[in-house]
């Protein structure tokens, strides 16, 4: 299982003062020295954390970028110019604090099928961030995605209440279903140093995308150690 480190919240802190600190590029450099697969960055429509120029600066470091994005023409144009390693299509609402639910692939499967074509033609891997729902997985197959990223938010909330078995089972079943359809499976959202070990129970997960807990821990122990502790937990 590989790790994608989401660095959005370094940019959130930077943007709180409108200056350059903490320096996102320095953070990317530190993260890239660890054994991670990619840096995950979400270019939101409102640019509340990552800004367009951040993506190009991080790419210049030679980083594999996993670009989280809404399926809009504006962001697609940027993705086609940037050529990240992968994109992960997420639903986006302006007022939300963070991505709240999975993408509804089912209701827009023909749109998404066309939307991902030019991305795939440029060699960008495509992932869809979805809930552990069999119908959504079938729709993801129809769309032609390479990966799905299973939304682990419900599992993480259930873990807090010490009642996670059901949610973990749903993730396991969903992962298996996707793999049977030849879709590779990632997971993310709400994963932290306490709950992440349970992801090892889901067979064949390729990558975990983790942001908030790593960046939070880095305040106390530094980014290098925060990433390396997470790597130890998922290996
Ligand atoms: N994966 C996706 C698709 C997300 O939208 C997010 C949140 O930006 C994450 C993973 C990381 O979630 P967290 O910050 O809770 O680790």
Boltz pocket constraint, residues with backbone or C-beta under 6 A from the ligand:
constraints:
  - pocket:
      binder: B
      contacts: [[A, 6], [A, 8], [A, 42], [A, 68], [A, 88], [A, 90], [A, 98], [A, 99], [A, 129], [A, 149], [A, 187], [A, 188], [A, 189], [A, 190], [A, 191], [A, 209], [A, 210], [A, 211], [A, 212], [A, 213]]
      max_distance: 6.0
